[in-house]
Structures are given as C-alpha cells and as structure tokens.
Amino acid sequence: YAVLARASFGTQGARLPALLRALVACGWYGIQTWFGGQMIYTLAGVLLGHPLGGDPLPGLGISGSQLV
C-alpha cells in the first residue's frame, strides 16, 4: 500500500492516506478485540455450565468477570 500511495501522491502526499489507513486499522482492532472478548466471556460461561455475572462495578457498568 505504501509504495502505491507514494507512486500516486508522492512522498509527502502519501502521509495523509497512510494516517487515515492507520486510524481505520485502530478502529477495526478495537472492534475485533471487543467482539473476541465477548466470545471468550460467553465461551467461559458455557464451559462452566452457568452464565458468568455479578453486580456491576461502580463507574464501569460491567461485572468483575467481564473486566477480567
């Protein structure tokens, strides 16, 4: 990608597309991490035979098992 961006926009002009691509990558990483964490939480509940839960922690809105 970087080589094609430099060919199209030049060395200085390729910085903005690279930065925008990095921001999108950070967003997708966050979404995939959140989704994967939810799946691990659900799988742990299934393997233990009961749903994990508990009282929400103040200020976070999630239980202690979700935080772990």
PDB file of N, CA, C and O in Angstrom:
ATOM      1  N   TYR A   1       0.821  -1.191   0.000  1.00  0.00           N
ATOM      2  CA  TYR A   1       0.000   0.000   0.000  1.00  0.00           C
ATOM      3  C   TYR A   1       0.864   1.252   0.000  1.00  0.00           C
ATOM      4  O   TYR A   1       0.589   2.202  -0.734  1.00  0.00           O
ATOM      5  N   ALA A   2       1.890   1.254   0.810  1.00  0.00           N
ATOM      6  CA  ALA A   2       2.724   2.454   0.941  1.00  0.00           C
ATOM      7  C   ALA A   2       3.407   2.799  -0.383  1.00  0.00           C
ATOM      8  O   ALA A   2       3.515   3.974  -0.735  1.00  0.00           O
ATOM      9  N   VAL A   3       3.866   1.789  -1.114  1.00  0.00           N
ATOM     10  CA  VAL A   3       4.541   2.043  -2.386  1.00  0.00           C
ATOM     11  C   VAL A   3       3.555   2.614  -3.396  1.00  0.00           C
ATOM     12  O   VAL A   3       3.889   3.547  -4.126  1.00  0.00           O
ATOM     13  N   LEU A   4       2.351   2.069  -3.446  1.00  0.00           N
ATOM     14  CA  LEU A   4       1.354   2.569  -4.385  1.00  0.00           C
ATOM     15  C   LEU A   4       0.906   3.980  -4.025  1.00  0.00           C
ATOM     16  O   LEU A   4       0.669   4.802  -4.910  1.00  0.00           O
ATOM     17  N   ALA A   5       0.789   4.263  -2.731  1.00  0.00           N
ATOM     18  CA  ALA A   5       0.399   5.613  -2.303  1.00  0.00           C
ATOM     19  C   ALA A   5       1.481   6.624  -2.661  1.00  0.00           C
ATOM     20  O   ALA A   5       1.168   7.739  -3.078  1.00  0.00           O
ATOM     21  N   ARG A   6       2.745   6.253  -2.506  1.00  0.00           N
ATOM     22  CA  ARG A   6       3.836   7.172  -2.881  1.00  0.00           C
ATOM     23  C   ARG A   6       3.872   7.384  -4.380  1.00  0.00           C
ATOM     24  O   ARG A   6       4.178   8.479  -4.853  1.00  0.00           O
ATOM     25  N   ALA A   7       3.559   6.333  -5.130  1.00  0.00           N
ATOM     26  CA  ALA A   7       3.550   6.477  -6.590  1.00  0.00           C
ATOM     27  C   ALA A   7       2.431   7.413  -7.035  1.00  0.00           C
ATOM     28  O   ALA A   7       2.589   8.160  -8.001  1.00  0.00           O
ATOM     29  N   SER A   8       1.295   7.372  -6.325  1.00  0.00           N
ATOM     30  CA  SER A   8       0.160   8.204  -6.712  1.00  0.00           C
ATOM     31  C   SER A   8       0.258   9.623  -6.166  1.00  0.00           C
ATOM     32  O   SER A   8      -0.032  10.583  -6.880  1.00  0.00           O
ATOM     33  N   PHE A   9       0.666   9.762  -4.900  1.00  0.00           N
ATOM     34  CA  PHE A   9       0.604  11.062  -4.224  1.00  0.00           C
ATOM     35  C   PHE A   9       1.961  11.690  -3.947  1.00  0.00           C
ATOM     36  O   PHE A   9       2.014  12.839  -3.508  1.00  0.00           O
ATOM     37  N   GLY A  10       3.059  10.981  -4.186  1.00  0.00           N
ATOM     38  CA  GLY A  10       4.386  11.489  -3.861  1.00  0.00           C
ATOM     39  C   GLY A  10       4.730  11.143  -2.416  1.00  0.00           C
ATOM     40  O   GLY A  10       3.895  10.638  -1.667  1.00  0.00           O
ATOM     41  N   THR A  11       5.968  11.425  -2.043  1.00  0.00           N
ATOM     42  CA  THR A  11       6.407  11.044  -0.701  1.00  0.00           C
ATOM     43  C   THR A  11       5.720  11.862   0.384  1.00  0.00           C
ATOM     44  O   THR A  11       5.413  11.330   1.450  1.00  0.00           O
ATOM     45  N   GLN A  12       5.479  13.124   0.138  1.00  0.00           N
ATOM     46  CA  GLN A  12       4.803  13.960   1.136  1.00  0.00           C
ATOM     47  C   GLN A  12       3.296  13.724   1.144  1.00  0.00           C
ATOM     48  O   GLN A  12       2.667  13.722   2.203  1.00  0.00           O
ATOM     49  N   GLY A  13       2.729  13.529  -0.023  1.00  0.00           N
ATOM     50  CA  GLY A  13       1.288  13.359  -0.132  1.00  0.00           C
ATOM     51  C   GLY A  13       0.800  12.005   0.357  1.00  0.00           C
ATOM     52  O   GLY A  13      -0.391  11.841   0.622  1.00  0.00           O
ATOM     53  N   ALA A  14       1.691  11.035   0.480  1.00  0.00           N
ATOM     54  CA  ALA A  14       1.296   9.694   0.927  1.00  0.00           C
ATOM     55  C   ALA A  14       1.106   9.623   2.437  1.00  0.00           C
ATOM     56  O   ALA A  14       0.627   8.612   2.949  1.00  0.00           O
ATOM     57  N   ARG A  15       1.467  10.666   3.147  1.00  0.00           N
ATOM     58  CA  ARG A  15       1.336  10.637   4.608  1.00  0.00           C
ATOM     59  C   ARG A  15      -0.119  10.659   5.060  1.00  0.00           C
ATOM     60  O   ARG A  15      -0.482   9.947   5.996  1.00  0.00           O
ATOM     61  N   LEU A  16      -0.948  11.456   4.419  1.00  0.00           N
ATOM     62  CA  LEU A  16      -2.350  11.536   4.814  1.00  0.00           C
ATOM     63  C   LEU A  16      -3.091  10.220   4.576  1.00  0.00           C
ATOM     64  O   LEU A  16      -3.786   9.760   5.482  1.00  0.00           O
ATOM     65  N   PRO A  17      -2.977   9.590   3.400  1.00  0.00           N
ATOM     66  CA  PRO A  17      -3.642   8.297   3.238  1.00  0.00           C
ATOM     67  C   PRO A  17      -3.124   7.242   4.221  1.00  0.00           C
ATOM     68  O   PRO A  17      -3.895   6.409   4.698  1.00  0.00           O
ATOM     69  N   ALA A  18      -1.833   7.273   4.521  1.00  0.00           N
ATOM     70  CA  ALA A  18      -1.273   6.316   5.479  1.00  0.00           C
ATOM     71  C   ALA A  18      -1.843   6.562   6.878  1.00  0.00           C
ATOM     72  O   ALA A  18      -2.153   5.614   7.599  1.00  0.00           O
ATOM     73  N   LEU A  19      -1.980   7.820   7.254  1.00  0.00           N
ATOM     74  CA  LEU A  19      -2.543   8.147   8.564  1.00  0.00           C
ATOM     75  C   LEU A  19      -4.014   7.729   8.646  1.00  0.00           C
ATOM     76  O   LEU A  19      -4.453   7.183   9.658  1.00  0.00           O
ATOM     77  N   LEU A  20      -4.760   7.984   7.591  1.00  0.00           N
ATOM     78  CA  LEU A  20      -6.174   7.585   7.574  1.00  0.00           C
ATOM     79  C   LEU A  20      -6.317   6.069   7.630  1.00  0.00           C
ATOM     80  O   LEU A  20      -7.206   5.543   8.299  1.00  0.00           O
ATOM     81  N   ARG A  21      -5.433   5.373   6.920  1.00  0.00           N
ATOM     82  CA  ARG A  21      -5.473   3.909   6.976  1.00  0.00           C
ATOM     83  C   ARG A  21      -5.126   3.412   8.373  1.00  0.00           C
ATOM     84  O   ARG A  21      -5.712   2.433   8.835  1.00  0.00           O
ATOM     85  N   ALA A  22      -4.198   4.055   9.048  1.00  0.00           N
ATOM     86  CA  ALA A  22      -3.828   3.668  10.407  1.00  0.00           C
ATOM     87  C   ALA A  22      -4.987   3.892  11.375  1.00  0.00           C
ATOM     88  O   ALA A  22      -5.211   3.072  12.265  1.00  0.00           O
ATOM     89  N   LEU A  23      -5.724   4.983  11.214  1.00  0.00           N
ATOM     90  CA  LEU A  23      -6.881   5.234  12.076  1.00  0.00           C
ATOM     91  C   LEU A  23      -7.961   4.177  11.886  1.00  0.00           C
ATOM     92  O   LEU A  23      -8.556   3.710  12.857  1.00  0.00           O
ATOM     93  N   VAL A  24      -8.208   3.808  10.653  1.00  0.00           N
ATOM     94  CA  VAL A  24      -9.184   2.754  10.374  1.00  0.00           C
ATOM     95  C   VAL A  24      -8.716   1.429  10.968  1.00  0.00           C
ATOM     96  O   VAL A  24      -9.519   0.680  11.525  1.00  0.00           O
ATOM     97  N   ALA A  25      -7.428   1.137  10.855  1.00  0.00           N
ATOM     98  CA  ALA A  25      -6.885  -0.103  11.416  1.00  0.00           C
ATOM     99  C   ALA A  25      -7.037  -0.131  12.931  1.00  0.00           C
ATOM    100  O   ALA A  25      -7.353  -1.178  13.497  1.00  0.00           O
ATOM    101  N   CYS A  26      -6.819   0.993  13.593  1.00  0.00           N
ATOM    102  CA  CYS A  26      -7.005   1.054  15.053  1.00  0.00           C
ATOM    103  C   CYS A  26      -8.464   0.812  15.422  1.00  0.00           C
ATOM    104  O   CYS A  26      -8.759   0.125  16.399  1.00  0.00           O
ATOM    105  N   GLY A  27      -9.368   1.377  14.639  1.00  0.00           N
ATOM    106  CA  GLY A  27     -10.788   1.157  14.889  1.00  0.00           C
ATOM    107  C   GLY A  27     -11.174  -0.298  14.727  1.00  0.00           C
ATOM    108  O   GLY A  27     -11.886  -0.848  15.568  1.00  0.00           O
ATOM    109  N   TRP A  28     -10.717  -0.930  13.660  1.00  0.00           N
ATOM    110  CA  TRP A  28     -11.037  -2.336  13.437  1.00  0.00           C
ATOM    111  C   TRP A  28     -10.407  -3.209  14.517  1.00  0.00           C
ATOM    112  O   TRP A  28     -11.020  -4.186  14.948  1.00  0.00           O
ATOM    113  N   TYR A  29      -9.204  -2.880  14.960  1.00  0.00           N
ATOM    114  CA  TYR A  29      -8.566  -3.652  16.031  1.00  0.00           C
ATOM    115  C   TYR A  29      -9.413  -3.580  17.293  1.00  0.00           C
ATOM    116  O   TYR A  29      -9.605  -4.590  17.970  1.00  0.00           O
ATOM    117  N   GLY A  30      -9.918  -2.401  17.611  1.00  0.00           N
ATOM    118  CA  GLY A  30     -10.768  -2.251  18.784  1.00  0.00           C
ATOM    119  C   GLY A  30     -12.055  -3.049  18.670  1.00  0.00           C
ATOM    120  O   GLY A  30     -12.480  -3.682  19.636  1.00  0.00           O
ATOM    121  N   ILE A  31     -12.682  -3.023  17.493  1.00  0.00           N
ATOM    122  CA  ILE A  31     -13.915  -3.775  17.291  1.00  0.00           C
ATOM    123  C   ILE A  31     -13.656  -5.270  17.411  1.00  0.00           C
ATOM    124  O   ILE A  31     -14.429  -5.978  18.056  1.00  0.00           O
ATOM    125  N   GLN A  32     -12.586  -5.759  16.802  1.00  0.00           N
ATOM    126  CA  GLN A  32     -12.280  -7.186  16.867  1.00  0.00           C
ATOM    127  C   GLN A  32     -11.914  -7.610  18.286  1.00  0.00           C
ATOM    128  O   GLN A  32     -12.258  -8.717  18.703  1.00  0.00           O
ATOM    129  N   THR A  33     -11.230  -6.762  19.026  1.00  0.00           N
ATOM    130  CA  THR A  33     -10.887  -7.080  20.413  1.00  0.00           C
ATOM    131  C   THR A  33     -12.131  -7.144  21.274  1.00  0.00           C
ATOM    132  O   THR A  33     -12.265  -8.047  22.100  1.00  0.00           O
ATOM    133  N   TRP A  34     -13.044  -6.201  21.095  1.00  0.00           N
ATOM    134  CA  TRP A  34     -14.296  -6.204  21.849  1.00  0.00           C
ATOM    135  C   TRP A  34     -15.107  -7.459  21.535  1.00  0.00           C
ATOM    136  O   TRP A  34     -15.605  -8.121  22.446  1.00  0.00           O
ATOM    137  N   PHE A  35     -15.239  -7.783  20.264  1.00  0.00           N
ATOM    138  CA  PHE A  35     -16.010  -8.944  19.848  1.00  0.00           C
ATOM    139  C   PHE A  35     -15.368 -10.230  20.354  1.00  0.00           C
ATOM    140  O   PHE A  35     -16.067 -11.116  20.845  1.00  0.00           O
ATOM    141  N   GLY A  36     -14.054 -10.342  20.241  1.00  0.00           N
ATOM    142  CA  GLY A  36     -13.350 -11.524  20.738  1.00  0.00           C
ATOM    143  C   GLY A  36     -13.477 -11.670  22.240  1.00  0.00           C
ATOM    144  O   GLY A  36     -13.623 -12.785  22.741  1.00  0.00           O
ATOM    145  N   GLY A  37     -13.424 -10.568  22.967  1.00  0.00           N
ATOM    146  CA  GLY A  37     -13.597 -10.616  24.417  1.00  0.00           C
ATOM    147  C   GLY A  37     -14.982 -11.096  24.808  1.00  0.00           C
ATOM    148  O   GLY A  37     -15.135 -11.867  25.756  1.00  0.00           O
ATOM    149  N   GLN A  38     -15.997 -10.636  24.074  1.00  0.00           N
ATOM    150  CA  GLN A  38     -17.361 -11.091  24.332  1.00  0.00           C
ATOM    151  C   GLN A  38     -17.486 -12.586  24.081  1.00  0.00           C
ATOM    152  O   GLN A  38     -18.176 -13.279  24.829  1.00  0.00           O
ATOM    153  N   MET A  39     -16.835 -13.094  23.046  1.00  0.00           N
ATOM    154  CA  MET A  39     -16.913 -14.514  22.735  1.00  0.00           C
ATOM    155  C   MET A  39     -16.199 -15.345  23.796  1.00  0.00           C
ATOM    156  O   MET A  39     -16.689 -16.412  24.166  1.00  0.00           O
ATOM    157  N   ILE A  40     -15.062 -14.885  24.289  1.00  0.00           N
ATOM    158  CA  ILE A  40     -14.359 -15.601  25.355  1.00  0.00           C
ATOM    159  C   ILE A  40     -15.207 -15.614  26.621  1.00  0.00           C
ATOM    160  O   ILE A  40     -15.287 -16.636  27.302  1.00  0.00           O
ATOM    161  N   TYR A  41     -15.836 -14.496  26.940  1.00  0.00           N
ATOM    162  CA  TYR A  41     -16.716 -14.394  28.106  1.00  0.00           C
ATOM    163  C   TYR A  41     -17.886 -15.371  27.987  1.00  0.00           C
ATOM    164  O   TYR A  41     -18.226 -16.051  28.955  1.00  0.00           O
ATOM    165  N   THR A  42     -18.496 -15.443  26.816  1.00  0.00           N
ATOM    166  CA  THR A  42     -19.618 -16.357  26.586  1.00  0.00           C
ATOM    167  C   THR A  42     -19.155 -17.799  26.632  1.00  0.00           C
ATOM    168  O   THR A  42     -19.821 -18.639  27.237  1.00  0.00           O
ATOM    169  N   LEU A  43     -18.027 -18.105  26.008  1.00  0.00           N
ATOM    170  CA  LEU A  43     -17.500 -19.460  25.998  1.00  0.00           C
ATOM    171  C   LEU A  43     -17.151 -19.922  27.409  1.00  0.00           C
ATOM    172  O   LEU A  43     -17.400 -21.077  27.756  1.00  0.00           O
ATOM    173  N   ALA A  44     -16.582 -19.046  28.224  1.00  0.00           N
ATOM    174  CA  ALA A  44     -16.260 -19.407  29.609  1.00  0.00           C
ATOM    175  C   ALA A  44     -17.532 -19.751  30.376  1.00  0.00           C
ATOM    176  O   ALA A  44     -17.539 -20.701  31.159  1.00  0.00           O
ATOM    177  N   GLY A  45     -18.600 -18.999  30.165  1.00  0.00           N
ATOM    178  CA  GLY A  45     -19.873 -19.309  30.810  1.00  0.00           C
ATOM    179  C   GLY A  45     -20.435 -20.642  30.371  1.00  0.00           C
ATOM    180  O   GLY A  45     -20.977 -21.385  31.190  1.00  0.00           O
ATOM    181  N   VAL A  46     -20.315 -20.958  29.097  1.00  0.00           N
ATOM    182  CA  VAL A  46     -20.810 -22.245  28.587  1.00  0.00           C
ATOM    183  C   VAL A  46     -19.988 -23.388  29.151  1.00  0.00           C
ATOM    184  O   VAL A  46     -20.550 -24.405  29.558  1.00  0.00           O
ATOM    185  N   LEU A  47     -18.673 -23.246  29.186  1.00  0.00           N
ATOM    186  CA  LEU A  47     -17.820 -24.318  29.700  1.00  0.00           C
ATOM    187  C   LEU A  47     -18.004 -24.544  31.198  1.00  0.00           C
ATOM    188  O   LEU A  47     -17.871 -25.671  31.674  1.00  0.00           O
ATOM    189  N   LEU A  48     -18.305 -23.497  31.936  1.00  0.00           N
ATOM    190  CA  LEU A  48     -18.535 -23.635  33.378  1.00  0.00           C
ATOM    191  C   LEU A  48     -19.942 -24.141  33.692  1.00  0.00           C
ATOM    192  O   LEU A  48     -20.205 -24.592  34.807  1.00  0.00           O
ATOM    193  N   GLY A  49     -20.831 -24.070  32.729  1.00  0.00           N
ATOM    194  CA  GLY A  49     -22.179 -24.586  32.922  1.00  0.00           C
ATOM    195  C   GLY A  49     -23.179 -23.577  33.440  1.00  0.00           C
ATOM    196  O   GLY A  49     -24.350 -23.912  33.617  1.00  0.00           O
ATOM    197  N   HIS A  50     -22.756 -22.361  33.685  1.00  0.00           N
ATOM    198  CA  HIS A  50     -23.673 -21.304  34.127  1.00  0.00           C
ATOM    199  C   HIS A  50     -23.155 -19.969  33.626  1.00  0.00           C
ATOM    200  O   HIS A  50     -21.947 -19.773  33.491  1.00  0.00           O
ATOM    201  N   PRO A  51     -24.067 -19.058  33.352  1.00  0.00           N
ATOM    202  CA  PRO A  51     -23.610 -17.747  32.856  1.00  0.00           C
ATOM    203  C   PRO A  51     -22.817 -16.993  33.915  1.00  0.00           C
ATOM    204  O   PRO A  51     -23.159 -17.005  35.098  1.00  0.00           O
ATOM    205  N   LEU A  52     -21.769 -16.350  33.473  1.00  0.00           N
ATOM    206  CA  LEU A  52     -20.975 -15.532  34.383  1.00  0.00           C
ATOM    207  C   LEU A  52     -21.727 -14.233  34.629  1.00  0.00           C
ATOM    208  O   LEU A  52     -22.419 -13.729  33.745  1.00  0.00           O
ATOM    209  N   GLY A  53     -21.593 -13.720  35.780  1.00  0.00           N
ATOM    210  CA  GLY A  53     -22.286 -12.472  36.060  1.00  0.00           C
ATOM    211  C   GLY A  53     -21.813 -11.877  37.362  1.00  0.00           C
ATOM    212  O   GLY A  53     -20.719 -12.171  37.842  1.00  0.00           O
ATOM    213  N   GLY A  54     -22.633 -11.058  37.909  1.00  0.00           N
ATOM    214  CA  GLY A  54     -22.320 -10.385  39.148  1.00  0.00           C
ATOM    215  C   GLY A  54     -22.846  -8.969  39.104  1.00  0.00           C
ATOM    216  O   GLY A  54     -23.404  -8.519  38.103  1.00  0.00           O
ATOM    217  N   ASP A  55     -22.657  -8.288  40.199  1.00  0.00           N
ATOM    218  CA  ASP A  55     -23.094  -6.904  40.267  1.00  0.00           C
ATOM    219  C   ASP A  55     -22.154  -6.016  39.456  1.00  0.00           C
ATOM    220  O   ASP A  55     -20.942  -6.231  39.451  1.00  0.00           O
ATOM    221  N   PRO A  56     -22.710  -5.024  38.775  1.00  0.00           N
ATOM    222  CA  PRO A  56     -21.842  -4.117  38.009  1.00  0.00           C
ATOM    223  C   PRO A  56     -20.924  -3.315  38.929  1.00  0.00           C
ATOM    224  O   PRO A  56     -21.309  -2.916  40.028  1.00  0.00           O
ATOM    225  N   LEU A  57     -19.719  -3.096  38.457  1.00  0.00           N
ATOM    226  CA  LEU A  57     -18.767  -2.292  39.200  1.00  0.00           C
ATOM    227  C   LEU A  57     -19.138  -0.815  39.059  1.00  0.00           C
ATOM    228  O   LEU A  57     -19.537  -0.382  37.978  1.00  0.00           O
ATOM    229  N   PRO A  58     -19.013  -0.047  40.125  1.00  0.00           N
ATOM    230  CA  PRO A  58     -19.381   1.375  40.032  1.00  0.00           C
ATOM    231  C   PRO A  58     -18.526   2.110  39.009  1.00  0.00           C
ATOM    232  O   PRO A  58     -17.302   1.979  38.992  1.00  0.00           O
ATOM    233  N   GLY A  59     -19.181   2.873  38.171  1.00  0.00           N
ATOM    234  CA  GLY A  59     -18.488   3.685  37.187  1.00  0.00           C
ATOM    235  C   GLY A  59     -18.132   2.984  35.885  1.00  0.00           C
ATOM    236  O   GLY A  59     -17.875   3.646  34.880  1.00  0.00           O
ATOM    237  N   LEU A  60     -18.114   1.647  35.889  1.00  0.00           N
ATOM    238  CA  LEU A  60     -17.750   0.922  34.681  1.00  0.00           C
ATOM    239  C   LEU A  60     -18.960   0.340  33.966  1.00  0.00           C
ATOM    240  O   LEU A  60     -19.004   0.297  32.737  1.00  0.00           O
ATOM    241  N   GLY A  61     -19.942  -0.107  34.742  1.00  0.00           N
ATOM    242  CA  GLY A  61     -21.134  -0.694  34.133  1.00  0.00           C
ATOM    243  C   GLY A  61     -20.958  -2.121  33.686  1.00  0.00           C
ATOM    244  O   GLY A  61     -21.826  -2.659  32.998  1.00  0.00           O
ATOM    245  N   ILE A  62     -19.840  -2.764  34.061  1.00  0.00           N
ATOM    246  CA  ILE A  62     -19.610  -4.159  33.730  1.00  0.00           C
ATOM    247  C   ILE A  62     -19.301  -4.919  35.008  1.00  0.00           C
ATOM    248  O   ILE A  62     -18.908  -4.322  36.010  1.00  0.00           O
ATOM    249  N   SER A  63     -19.475  -6.227  34.979  1.00  0.00           N
ATOM    250  CA  SER A  63     -19.200  -7.031  36.159  1.00  0.00           C
ATOM    251  C   SER A  63     -17.712  -7.305  36.267  1.00  0.00           C
ATOM    252  O   SER A  63     -16.954  -7.040  35.335  1.00  0.00           O
ATOM    253  N   GLY A  64     -17.300  -7.835  37.404  1.00  0.00           N
ATOM    254  CA  GLY A  64     -15.891  -8.148  37.619  1.00  0.00           C
ATOM    255  C   GLY A  64     -15.393  -9.227  36.679  1.00  0.00           C
ATOM    256  O   GLY A  64     -14.251  -9.174  36.223  1.00  0.00           O
ATOM    257  N   SER A  65     -16.255 -10.224  36.377  1.00  0.00           N
ATOM    258  CA  SER A  65     -15.835 -11.279  35.443  1.00  0.00           C
ATOM    259  C   SER A  65     -15.644 -10.734  34.034  1.00  0.00           C
ATOM    260  O   SER A  65     -14.776 -11.216  33.306  1.00  0.00           O
ATOM    261  N   GLN A  66     -16.435  -9.739  33.630  1.00  0.00           N
ATOM    262  CA  GLN A  66     -16.233  -9.125  32.333  1.00  0.00           C
ATOM    263  C   GLN A  66     -14.940  -8.312  32.304  1.00  0.00           C
ATOM    264  O   GLN A  66     -14.262  -8.251  31.279  1.00  0.00           O
ATOM    265  N   LEU A  67     -14.610  -7.702  33.412  1.00  0.00           N
ATOM    266  CA  LEU A  67     -13.379  -6.922  33.485  1.00  0.00           C
ATOM    267  C   LEU A  67     -12.164  -7.831  33.352  1.00  0.00           C
ATOM    268  O   LEU A  67     -11.182  -7.483  32.696  1.00  0.00           O
ATOM    269  N   VAL A  68     -12.243  -9.003  33.987  1.00  0.00           N
ATOM    270  CA  VAL A  68     -11.134  -9.956  33.899  1.00  0.00           C
ATOM    271  C   VAL A  68     -11.017 -10.464  32.476  1.00  0.00           C
ATOM    272  O   VAL A  68     -10.143 -11.280  32.181  1.00  0.00           O
TER     273      VAL A  68
END
